[in-house]
Amino acid sequence: MSTAVIIEDSGANAEFHHTSIARLPRPIPKANEVLLKIGAVSLNHREIWILRKQFAGIVLGSVLGSDGVGRIEQLQDEASRFKAGDRVVIMPSEGWISDSRGPEVESEYILRGGCRSQGVFSQYFTVNQADIFKAPAHLTDVEAAALPLAGLTAYRALFTKGQVVKGRNLLITGIGGGVALFTLQFAVAIGANVYVTSSDESKIERAIQLGAKGGANYRQVNWVQQILQQTKGVQFDVVIDSANGSGAPIILSHLLARGGALVTYGQTAGGFHLDKAFFLRNIDIRGSTMGSRVEFERMLRFVEEHQIQPVVSQVWDGLENIPEAILQMRKGVQFGKLVVTQQESSSRTDASVKCHKAKLVQVPRPVPKTGEAVVKIEALALNHRELWIIEDNYQKIEFGSILGSDSVGRIVELNGESSKLKVGDRVLIMPSNGWISNTRGPELEGNYAIRGGSKSQ
């Protein structure tokens, strides 16, 4: 089985869909696919729009999430360029291969998560090998998970559409989100002159620490004058914007140089009235949406070449924390990406699933006390009791304790002389302790314990 975060219908009158944790069958890879065990995922505003019912093609009951990093568990193609254990990032969409103008066949282009292409907010995920790439080696799982959708969107907006090169003057609006920050980092890496806007002074200061040359608070009346004062009156070759609100006409008429380009990848502020400034000043308005598989691969190479490290605002562990991360994103206070990991060290899974995890660990070899023996276990058997413990249907479970009641082994060490046992004897182990001979029940119920998963190892 695989734990996943799915969309649930909240009813026609509700403003938002719900998310819930579900146990789904572990996916089986088809030909040319791989099975990934997801290590970390990150959120995008797209999840907010889906839950607000403001995204086309929503499929209720589908798994959310576009961004993830994982390791290959199973391959269906022996001639693959990958091998089991490889750490890979996932292309956040499918159906757009290489055309710089847009998807080759628009009807076949799909973003992952919440629609007819399943998302990555799950323990296991299957994907075509063509849509995975080795994660940049210098990035942690948290950083790699933050990269796909926002990094790809920034790369296409900056290079394919904006054609920004060293020395160009660039303005990035609304600094703080994932795309805007990647655009800043990529542009600084090639030597562009970058300025930013935000309604939060602290975000502007942090952007300057990342390499921006200056910025202005767009809520202030004279923000345009502030920006131009910082550039000494030089207008911008390119502005990259996701709002498309009331500030767009000001950008077109006052901030962009003649023949400059406004690259826009969103409409979070609702749109604007297009006046004559853009054609009188020979301004280009260029729409941009995510990117192709070729651009994704180029973006990953760029990140590795320039050792870009994604800015991460907050990290949670466990898919059950996705709703909290979504709530944090709705507040809009983050500076960088929001990431959720799935750590192997967690001793239990989501509380709503009520299923604990068992894992293999190295523990010190036990030292026998007086009257005890060390037994090297040769075989063991399972009972339904182990299932009840894992499913949280058993009392007095001890987390971190060793499972198992039934076994056979040979004595390798004795502490104290025994009239009936010697080293080398093959022995069965009583599956409980604390009940000697009383036919009515344990002599002292408080001392009676069944072995495994409890106070008796």
Secondary structure, DSSP 8 states (H G I E B T S, - for coil): -EEEEEEE---TT-SS-EEEEEEE------TTEEEEEEEEEE--HHHHHHHTT-STT--TT-B--SEEEEEEEEES-TT-S--TT-EEEE-SEES--S-TTS-SSGGG-EESSSSSS--S-BSEEEEEGGGEEE--TTS-HHHHHTSHHHHHHHHIIIIIIT---TT-EEEE-STTSHHHHHHHHHHHHHT-EEEEEES-HHHHHHHHHTT--EEEETTSTTHHHHHHHHTTT--EEEEEES--STTHHHIIIIIEEEEEEEEE---TT------THHHHTT-EEEE--S--HHHHHHHHHHHHHTT----EEEEEESGGGHHHHHHHHHHT--SSEEEEE--TT-SB--TTTT-B-------------TT-EEEEEEEEE--HHHHHHHTT-SSS--TT----SEEEEEEEEESS--SS--TT-EEE--SEES--S-TTS-SSGGG-EESSSSS--
